[in-house]
Amino acid sequence: MAQNLQSETIQALSRVKKSDYRHHLFIESYGVKVGITANYAEAVQAVRKTLEEYLPDCFVEIEESETPHNFRLRWNPSGIDSFYKNGKKLYGAELREKLLENLASEIRRTVAEFAVGHVFIHSGVVSWKGKAIVMPAKSLGGKTSLTAALIKRGALYYSDEYAILDADGFLYPFPKKLSVRETSDHRQQVLRPVEQFGGRAAAEKTRVGMFLLTRYKPNGGWNPKTLTPAQGILEIIKHTVPIRTNPGFVLEVLNRVVSEAVVVKSNRGDVSKSVDSILDFFERNCL
């Protein structure tokens, strides 16, 4: 039955003509212009609503124009849909809710890679006593759990996804809801507002006090090693989104920020046992 449904969906999608894509949404975020077209007005409305979660207060709608990044969304009456980026299919025969999440994530990655005058680093970010703690990490690297633990201790929330730096080295909030993995399937995420962790989101830019390069190790102990600026940049680059598209600007910004901040590397155990040590080190070395 599932095979028949997929076959019928593919046949229906093949009958959608380019002329049917009459519904549009054009946005700009951090200087990146993105166009979204769809074969149903409801699809555009759904994309707009999803982007409000994935690019919170970080995009504006603009007039129709030529855009370098274009997404085409096919909605099907069965609710199994697909989308394309610049003519290339990225997801096909996907359930609608998941497809919208994937589309919004792809648009967010596009913004992070091509942002004008800003550098996006995959990181959890909070501030403590007026300076930011930036925790670069890959997906499933514990960014959100450590960010949430710091928020519960009173840290101000900036992001659990990206540290956003401008050319002068200031860090900006990206206060999306925290992506919490609450089930045994670690690929599934639930968005939780920062208020559920007893915290609040930042509204102003700040300076970076520390880059914390850490990962969880069972029974791991807090044993911080302070890196040289050069060592720190080499570590941070691994998590920097536009390093391939704009390496000169990335290095310029990182050099500026790292010259003012401490870069620390350490394994850690459970977050509940690490937070006090992290904040104690930060207060003694970064304020």
Buried (B, 14 or more C-beta within 10 A) or exposed (E): EEEEEBEEBBEBBEEBEEEEBEBEBBBBBBEBBBBBBBBBEEBBEBBBEBBBEBBBEBBEEBEEEEBEBBBBBBBBEBEBBBBBBEEEEBBBBBEBEEBBBBBBEBBBEBBBBBBEEBBBBBBBBBBBEEBBBBBBBEEEBBBBBBBBBBBBBEBBBBBBBBBBBBEEBBBBBBBBBBBBBEEEEEEEBEEBEBEEBEBBBBEEBBBBBBBBBBBBEEEBEBEBEBBEBEBBBEBBBEBBBBBEEBEEBBBBBBEBBBEEBBBBBBBBBEBEBBBEBBBEBBEEEBE
